[in-house]
Amino acid sequence: MQKNSKKILLIIILSLFIISNCASKKVPTTNIDRSEKIPTTAIKITPETDKYPPIIHSDEFDP
């Protein structure tokens, strides 16, 4: 009797797992363009306008 109950329990668990995966509905996603994510008030930061511009600690770099 013990083996039968384990088999039944296993069948029930597997069937619930299969049903739950098949029943999941896919939510449609909308692709948002990257340029739409940037606010219109955004200002591009360059090294000239940066409050903390990059500092080169090496003498080997020649711009």
N, C-alpha and C positions, 0 to 999 in steps of 0.2 A: 504494500500500500504506500509505503514511503517513496518508492521510485516513481510510482504513477503521479503522485502529487507534485514531485519535483519536475517531472516532464510537463505536466499541465501548467505549472507556474512558469516554466521556461517558455512554453508556447504563448502564454498570455503576455508575458513581458516582451517577447519578440514581436508579437502582433501589434501591441500598443506602440512599440518603437517604430515599426514600419508605417502604421497608420498616422502617427504624429508627424513623421517626416513627409509623407505624401500629402497631408492635408494643409501643410503650411502654404500660405498665399504669399506671393512675391509682391512687395510694395514697389510701385514704379518710382524710379529715381529720376530726378531732373539734372541734367548736366549744366552747370553754371560756368559761363566763360570766365577765364581768369581776370580779364579786364573789367568785368562787371563787379568783381569782388573788391576792387580798389576804389576807395571813396573818391568822389570828385574833388574834395578839398585836400587830397594828399599832395604833398610837395616832395619832389625827388631830392634826395640828399646826395650831394657830391662832396668830395674832399674839401672843396672850397667853402661850402656852406655848412659843413659838419662842425658841431660844437667841439667835438673831440676827434680831430682828424687823425688818420693813421700815422704813426711815427715809425720810421725805419731805423733800426738799431744797427744796421750793417753798412759799412762803407763800400761794400762790393757792388751795391745796386747803383746803377747810373741811369736816370730816366731819360 
